[in-house]
Amino acid sequence: MTTNVSIRLEEVEELVRRKLDEMKTTKCSPISVMVEGVQEFFASKLDVMKARIKSSPGDVQLEEVDALVSCTMAEMESRLRAVEREMWTMVCGVEEEERESERSTVTERGDDGGATCCLGSMKPPSIILRNMILPKDLWPAFPRGLNLSVSDYFLYQPGFPTRANIRTILKPSAYDLQYEEVWLTTKDHVDIYAFLIKTKLGNTHSCPTLIFFHGNAGSIGDRLENVKILLDDLSLNIFLVEYRGYGPSKGVPSERGLYRDAKAAFRYVTTRSDLDARKIFVFGRSLGGAVAIHLASRKATRGRLAGVIVENSFTSVPSIAKKVIDFPGIRYLPRWFYNNKFDNKVKVGAIVAPALFISSENDEIVPAGMMHKLYALTGSDKKSFAKIDAGHNDAFEADAYTRLLHDFIQSALSVTSTPDDVCAPVKTAPPPDGKISRLDSEEDMWEDILVSETTTKLLLTS
């Protein structure tokens, strides 16, 4: 029992410290000061528990160790409310008394006596932007604020190129491909659609499986030409995932939503008995690269991937927006203005699986420097960078493309398999540290705080 408690305490310490360090990277001084305070709070609680384990090992239970996460989260939420009050006055110029009277939601005590924390009192970015730009006498003319949410408008384009019905998509049968139609239910109860297109060799278990995350425009039906080329030249199973709000999938696209779609896809392919769970690769092009990077960087999944392929992706949405949107004021928009950030440059450092970065030399959207930066920041010990003579969306048509993927996949499989059993059935590989993470629920809780709209409104960095 003592060993289990010690291991659990190490896991909790690693999780909390990593998440707090992520928040501390912001240039926003109040947030940095708040995180430092939470770090001191957590360190003091941690020291007390370590001393108890040392003096009386049998007295500390696993439940007490787990409670450290909840306790630290509660402390952070309390401090965030204080930061919110400070920044409200600083950004909006509203006095505390006026702010209190305008709050749409307040912190109350629940029926069970527990504190119900709510950070929803922060006004939407569109309202804050209006207050910062327009004189107060013009505010009534813009009751919903200056709605310039560029990330939603430009990021998610399921109907491009224009169709009469975006819910109707091309099927693999149009390319003589054998496939299964799959419906998945995500953690937040959204039904998403997918195609499982199996290798032409027949023995699906002996071949690797590629989870394919497409770009921001169109549907999985628009990627079937790409898939056919891959299946003609490579021995692969391909799982084409349709994001929420795209094609037949339900829901509305969002950054957190796409991440949950990816988790649902990974969970599905790893539980199928006819697919080898040790030979799962993720592929992402453009926006899909951000989804692939997120999945490959999560503690619960990063050690269970055979490899990651990122093609023509970006460092973050705020960064790429300044490059592709023809609006003079875009460079002055604060970071909280973007509902979706997809901060790839922060996450790639956590990737441990073999990684391939493919950059088109004639990419008209993503600057080559962004792909070089992602490659340089990637934490994997086995990574490679390749240039393709193509544009943003047609790299798969280049002569060297399938050979590039073939060589990478074979090389990546050789890392986790001996040459004689590359195609043999194997069990799911554990994470690199040899331990299956028991902190999935805590990871999700922290992710909700770090990615949530309310918190990102507080990160006033450019």
Residue pairs with C-beta under 8 A, 6 or more apart in sequence:
1 58
2 53
2 57
2 58
4 62
5 53
5 57
5 60
5 61
5 62
5 65
6 53
7 435
8 62
8 65
8 66
8 438
9 46
9 49
9 50
9 53
9 65
9 68
11 435
11 437
11 438
11 439
12 65
12 66
12 68
12 69
12 439
12 442
13 46
15 69
15 299
15 439
15 442
15 443
15 446
16 42
16 68
16 69
16 72
17 39
17 42
19 446
19 450
20 35
20 38
20 39
20 42
22 346
22 450
23 31
23 35
23 450
24 31
24 32
24 35
24 36
24 39
25 346
26 32
26 459
26 461
27 461
27 462
28 458
28 459
28 460
28 461
30 83
30 86
30 87
30 458
31 83
31 458
31 459
34 76
34 79
34 80
34 82
34 83
37 79
38 72
38 75
38 76
38 79
41 72
41 75
42 68
42 72
42 75
45 68
45 71
45 72
46 68
49 60
49 64
49 65
49 68
52 59
52 60
53 60
66 442
69 442
69 445
73 445
73 446
73 449
74 115
74 117
76 449
77 117
77 119
78 117
80 119
80 455
80 458
81 107
81 117
81 119
83 458
84 119
84 121
84 122
84 458
85 96
85 99
87 458
87 460
88 94
88 99
88 122
89 95
89 96
89 99
91 128
91 131
91 132
91 460
92 123
92 128
92 131
92 132
93 131
94 102
103 121
104 120
104 121
105 118
105 120
105 121
106 118
106 121
107 115
107 116
107 117
107 118
108 116
109 115
109 116
110 116
119 454
119 455
120 454
122 454
122 457
122 458
123 131
124 145
124 457
125 145
125 149
125 336
125 337
125 339
125 457
126 144
126 145
126 146
126 147
126 148
126 149
127 144
127 145
128 145
128 457
129 145
129 146
129 148
129 337
130 139
130 142
130 145
130 146
131 139
131 145
133 146
134 142
134 146
148 333
148 337
149 337
149 338
149 339
150 321
150 325
150 327
150 330
150 333
150 337
150 338
151 317
151 321
151 338
151 339
151 340
151 341
152 339
152 340
154 321
154 324
154 325
155 216
155 253
155 287
155 317
155 340
156 216
156 245
156 246
156 253
157 216
157 217
157 218
158 166
158 217
158 218
158 219
158 243
158 245
158 246
158 247
158 253
159 166
160 217
160 218
161 217
161 218
166 219
166 246
166 247
167 247
167 248
169 219
169 220
169 221
169 222
169 242
169 247
169 248
170 221
170 222
170 224
171 179
171 195
171 221
172 178
172 179
172 195
172 197
172 224
172 227
173 179
174 224
175 224
175 225
175 227
175 228
177 197
177 224
177 227
177 228
177 231
178 197
178 198
178 200
179 195
179 196
179 197
179 198
180 195
180 196
180 198
181 193
181 194
181 195
182 193
182 194
182 195
182 196
182 239
182 268
183 191
183 192
183 193
183 194
184 191
184 192
184 193
184 194
184 261
184 264
184 265
184 268
185 191
185 192
185 264
186 192
186 244
186 257
186 260
186 261
186 263
186 264
187 260
187 263
187 264
187 444
188 257
188 260
190 244
190 249
190 250
190 251
190 257
190 260
190 261
191 249
191 250
191 251
192 241
192 242
192 243
192 244
192 249
192 250
192 251
192 261
192 264
193 220
193 242
193 247
193 248
193 249
194 220
194 239
194 240
194 241
194 242
194 265
194 268
195 220
195 238
195 239
195 240
196 237
196 238
196 239
196 240
197 227
197 231
197 237
197 238
197 239
197 240
198 204
198 237
199 207
199 231
199 235
199 236
199 237
200 231
201 207
201 235
204 237
204 274
204 275
205 274
205 275
205 276
205 425
206 276
206 423
206 424
206 425
207 235
207 236
207 237
207 276
207 279
207 423
208 235
208 236
208 237
208 276
208 279
208 280
208 281
208 306
208 409
208 413
209 236
209 237
209 238
209 239
209 269
209 275
209 276
209 279
209 280
209 281
210 230
210 236
210 237
210 238
210 239
210 281
210 282
210 283
210 309
211 239
211 241
211 262
211 265
211 266
211 269
211 280
211 281
211 282
211 283
211 292
212 220
212 223
212 227
212 238
212 239
212 240
212 241
212 283
212 288
213 241
213 262
213 282
213 283
213 284
213 285
213 287
213 288
213 289
213 291
213 292
214 220
214 222
214 223
214 240
214 243
214 285
214 286
214 287
214 288
215 285
215 286
215 287
215 288
215 393
216 286
216 287
219 242
219 246
219 247
220 240
220 241
220 242
220 246
220 247
221 247
223 240
226 396
227 238
227 240
229 396
229 397
229 401
229 402
230 236
230 238
230 396
230 402
230 405
231 238
233 402
233 403
233 406
234 402
234 405
234 406
234 409
236 409
237 275
239 265
239 268
239 269
241 261
241 262
241 265
242 248
242 249
243 249
243 253
243 257
243 258
243 261
244 250
244 251
244 252
244 253
244 254
244 257
244 258
244 261
245 251
245 252
245 253
245 257
246 253
249 261
251 257
254 339
254 340
255 339
255 340
255 341
255 342
255 451
256 447
256 448
256 451
256 452
258 291
259 291
259 294
259 295
259 447
259 451
261 291
262 282
262 291
262 292
262 294
262 295
263 295
263 298
263 301
266 280
266 282
266 295
266 301
269 275
269 277
269 280
270 277
270 280
270 304
270 428
271 277
276 425
276 426
277 304
277 427
277 428
277 429
278 306
278 416
278 417
278 426
278 427
278 428
278 429
279 306
279 413
280 304
280 305
280 306
281 305
281 306
281 307
281 308
281 309
281 409
281 412
282 292
282 295
282 296
282 305
282 307
282 308
282 309
283 292
283 309
283 311
284 290
284 291
284 292
284 293
284 309
284 310
284 311
284 313
285 311
285 312
285 313
285 393
285 395
286 311
286 312
286 313
286 314
286 365
286 366
286 392
286 393
287 313
287 342
288 313
289 310
289 311
289 312
289 313
289 314
289 344
290 313
290 314
290 342
290 344
292 308
292 309
292 310
293 308
293 310
293 313
293 344
293 347
293 348
293 351
293 374
294 342
294 347
295 301
295 305
296 302
296 305
296 308
296 351
296 353
296 355
297 347
297 348
297 349
297 350
297 351
298 350
298 443
299 350
299 431
299 437
299 439
299 443
300 437
300 439
300 440
300 443
302 350
302 351
302 352
302 353
302 431
303 352
303 353
303 429
303 430
303 431
303 432
303 433
304 428
304 429
304 430
304 431
305 353
306 353
306 354
306 409
306 412
306 413
306 416
307 353
307 354
307 355
307 356
307 408
307 409
307 412
307 413
308 351
308 353
308 354
308 355
308 356
308 380
309 355
309 356
309 358
309 405
309 408
310 355
310 356
310 357
310 358
310 371
310 374
311 357
311 358
311 359
311 360
311 395
312 358
312 359
312 360
312 363
312 365
312 366
312 371
312 392
312 395
313 344
313 366
313 370
313 371
313 374
314 320
314 342
314 344
314 366
314 370
315 343
315 344
315 345
315 370
315 373
315 374
316 341
316 342
316 343
316 344
316 345
316 346
317 338
317 340
317 341
317 342
318 333
318 335
318 338
318 341
318 462
319 345
319 370
320 365
320 366
320 370
321 330
321 333
321 338
322 330
322 331
323 366
323 367
324 365
331 462
332 462
333 462
334 460
334 461
334 462
335 341
335 456
335 459
335 460
335 461
335 462
336 456
336 457
336 458
336 459
336 460
338 456
339 453
341 456
344 374
345 373
345 374
345 377
348 374
348 377
348 378
348 379
349 377
349 378
349 379
350 379
351 378
351 379
351 380
352 379
352 380
352 381
352 432
353 380
353 412
354 380
354 382
354 383
354 408
354 411
354 412
354 415
355 375
355 378
355 380
355 382
355 383
355 384
356 383
356 384
356 385
356 386
356 404
356 405
356 408
357 371
357 374
357 375
357 378
357 383
357 384
357 385
357 386
358 371
358 386
358 388
358 395
358 404
359 368
359 371
359 372
359 385
359 386
359 387
359 388
360 387
360 388
360 389
360 390
360 391
360 392
360 394
360 395
361 368
361 387
361 388
361 389
361 390
362 389
362 390
362 391
363 391
363 392
364 391
364 392
365 392
366 392
371 385
372 385
375 383
375 385
382 411
382 412
382 415
384 408
386 404
388 395
388 398
388 400
388 401
388 404
389 398
390 397
390 398
390 401
395 401
396 402
410 422
413 422
414 422
416 429
417 424
417 426
430 436
431 437
437 443
449 455
